């Protein structure tokens, strides 16, 4: 039977799903990127392949996430799409009535507004990464709390500490200040969760009309504290799908399934050697950082230059 | 002793008319500033206050790059709400130990005729007012022609069959413009290229996606500072409209805002400084004229545009036109910008069905 693979390579985690032709998830996987997208995708694909029933053949691959271009080249994907479209397509397949998608990932946060199955507006954090997953995990480390306990700890707080929401650095100094004043740890943790919500709504969600049904996705949606304060501030219940973290991969798998091709992927990437070499071009004072991709020591693509020079 | 060497910062292609003007009216040698690169930005950033806008850093960087090759620097900063624009750059350059004369043509948002005359006399004591007026008129016409060709190119570059054709024609035109002698010659060249540019083969689809680009003037006009946004948009086969250009800013902005602010009095009653009012009016018009999307770009920390953004957002929401805001900083990555533009293109495609 036909099946389609979607891979979402984020800054923190790599997600992969294989769907059948009626958009049901057959297998899925979620692993850490650990700063090495190529080897994490290799292990992701071999894991998915071992779990996939043998009567399925993969007929399309889509990639999304920040490493989509590199991985798209590596796996010879038929669709390489941005995260925004992928998340919207995935969520709309699960719930066609969705109006708003709130997404907070490792390094970016975005809001997508949908009306009648069409993306009508979106925004993504531009200059500032305050209030993203990376911020929460670094603060959890500072407080010595495992990130999985963070949410539950926040729920146990009765009166969250007020923590400046505007900027990561100020939030951090605020947090230290509150800790030095003797605030309870759960109050500080709850305050952090609340500051993530406020920062998100003031920054990415500014001027956007947030209407229900609202879906909350991305790695941070696993944090119960953040969900609680979204509910409190938005005065409705935000929905969190248990598959929420896979939505980008799911969406891009659907996009891949829409492309009709006869190509069959054998998913054998483990023995292919991929290497990227970055170097600074010195031909002009732009000093572009040119990235060159080698497959088994053969140059297959290169990008990054302003003038189009591929670097030889 | 050789001639006095004059230099000025870059904005888009406008170094061509600027060089033409100054080398004709003054007995000076115009030094070409190097094109903006990452090195320019690095230099400018190092010497600027951290929270100043990007155009300040870009122009200061360019001025520093030519400072040891020139005797006189000219700057047009000062139209901004941030009044001491050129003055601060002058101070920075002098503090760095450059013994160089610095003239800021626009101060407090105005070009004072007598002051500019005085400056010209100081640079070249033999400066003649009638010669100055003649070449000023010629330059004015040149900028007008450049902008009108640019306007056409921007609307059609996304559909050219042989990519790069428009660019090469435009570059040839600029080359010929830079050595014209009379108005008749200028007009002849313009007519020639006007025909040439309209003969470029286009492959237009039935439904053309129209995108308006608005925002802070420098960021809009200098492609390096907006990460070649218009080029990226053209790659998606979009037709781009941008009203902010030199001929508008220098010659018709005041009148345009005065005459049109009434139409948007639901949103703005008073002038908001810099280009914010214009952008509100443009947004209103684009929304009413069936544009498929609007992109607003500005440098980080640009106060007038921040004031305008809320209103622009509201107008777009009321008219159901998607808007994308970009705020560029020296650390913006072009990958993030491409992701957003790609999503913007997907969104418009979905909306259009």
Interface residues (C-beta under 8 A of the other chain):
Chain A: X66 X81 X82 X83 X84 X85 X108 X118 X119 X120 X121 X122 X123 X124 X126 X127 X207 X209 X284 X285 X286 X287 X306
Chain B: X34 X37 X38 X39 X40 X228 X300 X310 X313 X314 X317 X320 X322 X323 X325 X326 X327 X329 X331 X332 X335 X336 X339 X340 X342 X343 X346 X347 X350 X351
